[in-house]
Structures are given as structure tokens and as C-alpha cells.
Amino acid sequence: MRIKALNPVHERTQNIMAFPRSDKFDHELLCLADTARALSHPGRLAILALLARRNECICGDIVEELPLAQATVSQHLKVLKEAGLIIGTIEGPRICYCVDWKAFEKAASGLANWFSGIQSRTSCS
């Protein structure tokens, strides 16, 4: 079934598929972008800060500490885990999460190196 576009411009372009061009970038830059994407939400930053403060695996306590719904916290944990910034281990019926400090330090170093490599020495104004 084909859905008719409301805007005629979309009718002409709806069958054109976009192809990702991320394969044109080096692996290090792609990893850095994944890390930045994972850190791009205040909820995920709050979760990382909570896990870092506790410095232990946390199971259900995350929802009690943050102003977010369980489903939202679960989605944020999934993003952080996929980015490699946290580790989830199964303990009985629950998954407990903690910071992967080695990956975290690598990400922090990568971001710092990237920023220092592009810092402008003069103002453009």
C-alpha cells in the first residue's frame, strides 16, 4: 500500500532511498561520533554520573534517583551500553549496570584530543 504524500514535493522524492555515507570516515572518528551521540542527552549524562558516584553495579535504584520513567531509563541504558560506556550484568531477574571505566577513559581521551586538535587560536569575528 502506498501512502500519498500531503506535500507534492514529497511525492517526487518519497521513492528515493538515502544511503549512509558513514563508511567514508575513519573508524576512530565513527567511534567518537557514537560516544558523542550517547552523551547527547541529559538523562544519559545523569545516569552516567549516578553510576560513577556509586562506583558499583546498580540494578533498580536508577529509576528511583532520576525524574524519568522506567521505560525511558531502560532506553537510555541501552544507548549507553551500545556505546560501550556501561556494562550490564545479569543478577537473577535483574540487570545491574556499572561504568566501564576503561571505555569511559578512552572516550574522554578521544573527545579531549579531538577538541584540542580543532581549537581555534584566534577568533573568527
N, C-alpha and C positions, 0 to 999 in steps of 0.2 A: 504494500500500500504506500502510495506516495503522498506526502503531505504538501499541500500548496502553500507556498511562502506568501506572507502578507505583503512583503515589500518586493516589487518587481526586480530589484537589483539582486535580491537573494535567490530568485528563481533562476537567474542565469548562472549563478555560481554554486548552487547547492550540490551539484554533482562533482565538483572539483575537489579532490582529496589533497590535503596538505601532507607533506612528508616531513618527518622530523629531520633537522639538519644538525642535530647534536653530535652525530658521528664525525663531524668536521672539526671538532675541538679535541684537544688532548685529554687524556684520562684524568690527569691531576685537576684540570680546570672543571671537568664534569663532576668530579667528587666534591670539589669546593662549592660548586653550584648546588649540589644535593644537600650539603651541610647548611648552606645559607638558606635554602628553602625550608629545611627542617627547623631552623631557628627564627623563621619569619613570622611567628605567631606568639603573642604574649602568653597565651595559655601554655604553649610548649616551653617557653622560657621559664615560666613559673614552675612547671613540672620538673625541669632540669635543676632549677635552684633548690626545690624541695628535696629531690633525691640527693643532691650534693650536700646539703645541710645535714641530712640524716646519715649520710655515708654508710648506708646499709640497704638491704633489699626491702622494699615496701610493697605490700600487697593491696589491701583495700583502703588504706589510710589516705590515699591520694585524693579521692573524691571528697572526703571529709575536710580536707585542708584548702580546697580551691572552690571558687564560685562557679563551678562547671558541672554539668550533668554527667552521669556515669558514661553514657554513650559518647559524649564529647571527649572526655578524658581518655576513653579507650581508643578513639580515633587518633588523638594526639600521641598517645603512647605508641601506636602502630607506626606513625610517621617517624618518630624519634628512633624507634627500633630499626626501621628500614634504612635510616640514615647511619645506623651503626653507633649512635651516641649513647644508647642504653642497652642493657641486656635484660631479657626476661627469662626467668627460670620457673618451671612448674613445681609448685609445692602443694601437693594434694589437689584440691579442686580449684586452686587459685594460681595466678601467675604473679610472681614477685619481681619487681623491677629495681635496677640499680644502675648508676652511671658506669659506662665502660670508660674508665679513666685514660687508658692508653689511646683509645679512639678520640676521646674528648681533647686530650692534649695535642694529638696530631691535627685535629680540626682547628683548634685555637692557633696553633703554629702556622698552619696553612693560611688561615684568614689574616693573621698578623703579617706574614710575608707578602701576601697579595696586596694588602693596604700599603705597606711600606714601599712596595715596588711601584705603585702608581701615585704616590703622594706628590702633589704639585709643590714646587718650591716657591712659585710666585703666584699671585692672584691673577685671574683672567679678567678682572674688571678694570 
